[in-house]
Amino acid sequence: MAKLNSFSVVVVASMLLAFVVAAELDFNFLMLCSIKLSPDCGQEIFSDIFWQNSKPVSDHCCHSLARLGLTCHNRLFDNIVNTQHGYKSNETITRPRSVQVWNKCALVAGVSALAA
């Protein structure tokens, strides 16, 4: 019985360690993504997605977003929705806007990867 408990502790400790490492890697990835955008472009993109800003994302910021890449765009969006209070409840509205912004910017920047 003691071996089972020791094994359980090792499994739980391993899972926690894996979670902490994954969270740190995810944080580092998100930081690298976020520093690739200027604050102005970040604000334009955020506003267009989450506030349905009447001003669309500029071509300049679309090129910046395309350089950032679809994976970074999606992970940053997911991070905002999953960690910021009040954003999760509007995800059914904001996720399609995020896809629209990416697809528009991909077309402007001549990137072939469109989000589905």
C-alpha positions as CSV (number, residue, x, y, z in Angstrom):
1,M,0.0,0.0,0.0
2,A,2.9,2.4,0.8
3,K,4.3,1.8,-2.7
4,L,1.0,2.7,-4.3
5,N,0.9,6.0,-2.3
6,S,4.5,6.8,-3.2
7,F,3.8,6.1,-6.8
8,S,0.7,8.3,-6.7
9,V,2.8,11.1,-5.2
10,V,5.4,10.8,-7.9
11,V,2.7,10.8,-10.7
12,V,1.0,13.9,-9.2
13,A,4.3,15.6,-8.8
14,S,5.3,14.8,-12.4
15,M,2.0,16.1,-13.7
16,L,2.4,19.3,-11.7
17,L,5.9,19.8,-13.0
18,A,4.8,19.2,-16.6
19,F,2.0,21.7,-16.1
20,V,4.4,24.4,-14.7
21,V,6.9,23.8,-17.5
22,A,4.1,24.0,-20.1
23,A,2.7,27.1,-18.6
24,E,6.1,28.7,-18.6
25,L,6.7,27.7,-22.2
26,D,3.3,29.1,-23.1
27,F,4.0,32.4,-21.3
28,N,7.4,32.7,-23.1
29,F,5.7,32.0,-26.4
30,L,3.1,34.6,-25.8
31,M,5.7,37.1,-24.7
32,L,7.7,36.5,-27.9
33,C,4.5,36.9,-29.9
34,S,3.4,40.1,-28.2
35,I,6.7,42.0,-28.6
36,K,6.5,41.5,-32.3
37,L,3.6,44.0,-32.5
38,S,3.9,47.7,-31.9
39,P,1.5,48.9,-29.2
40,D,-0.4,50.9,-31.8
41,C,-1.0,47.9,-34.0
42,G,-1.8,45.7,-31.0
43,Q,-4.5,48.3,-30.0
44,E,-5.9,48.4,-33.5
45,I,-6.2,44.7,-33.7
46,F,-7.6,44.3,-30.2
47,S,-10.1,47.1,-30.8
48,D,-11.3,45.6,-34.0
49,I,-11.8,42.2,-32.5
50,F,-13.1,43.0,-29.0
51,W,-14.7,46.4,-29.3
52,Q,-15.9,46.1,-33.0
53,N,-14.1,49.3,-33.6
54,S,-15.5,51.3,-36.5
55,K,-12.0,51.8,-37.8
56,P,-10.6,48.6,-39.5
57,V,-7.1,47.4,-39.0
58,S,-4.7,49.5,-41.1
59,D,-2.7,47.8,-43.9
60,H,0.5,48.6,-42.0
61,C,-0.8,46.7,-38.9
62,C,-2.1,43.9,-41.2
63,H,1.4,43.4,-42.5
64,S,2.7,43.3,-38.8
65,L,0.0,40.8,-37.9
66,A,0.9,38.6,-40.9
67,R,4.5,38.6,-39.9
68,L,3.4,37.6,-36.4
69,G,1.7,34.5,-37.9
70,L,-1.6,32.8,-37.4
71,T,-0.4,30.6,-34.5
72,C,0.6,33.7,-32.5
73,H,-2.6,35.5,-33.4
74,N,-4.7,32.6,-32.3
75,R,-2.7,32.0,-29.1
76,L,-2.9,35.7,-28.1
77,F,-6.6,35.7,-28.7
78,D,-7.1,32.5,-26.7
79,N,-5.0,34.0,-23.8
80,I,-7.1,37.1,-23.7
81,V,-10.4,35.2,-23.8
82,N,-9.3,32.6,-21.2
83,T,-7.5,34.9,-18.7
84,Q,-9.2,38.3,-18.8
85,H,-12.5,38.6,-16.8
86,G,-15.5,39.3,-19.0
87,Y,-14.1,38.2,-22.4
88,K,-15.1,34.6,-22.3
89,S,-18.8,35.3,-22.3
90,N,-18.4,37.1,-25.7
91,E,-16.3,34.5,-27.3
92,T,-19.0,33.4,-29.8
93,I,-18.9,37.0,-31.1
94,T,-15.2,37.8,-30.8
95,R,-13.8,34.6,-32.2
96,P,-15.4,35.1,-35.6
97,R,-14.1,38.7,-35.6
98,S,-10.6,37.4,-34.8
99,V,-10.9,35.1,-37.8
100,Q,-12.1,38.0,-40.0
101,V,-9.3,40.2,-38.9
102,W,-6.7,37.5,-39.6
103,N,-8.2,36.7,-43.0
104,K,-8.4,40.3,-44.1
105,C,-4.8,40.9,-43.0
106,A,-3.6,37.7,-44.6
107,L,-5.1,38.9,-47.9
108,V,-3.6,42.4,-47.5
109,A,-0.2,41.0,-46.7
110,G,-0.3,38.3,-49.4
111,V,-0.2,35.4,-46.9
112,S,-1.7,32.2,-48.1
113,A,-2.8,30.8,-44.8
114,L,-6.4,31.7,-44.1
115,A,-8.1,30.8,-40.9
116,A,-11.1,28.5,-41.0
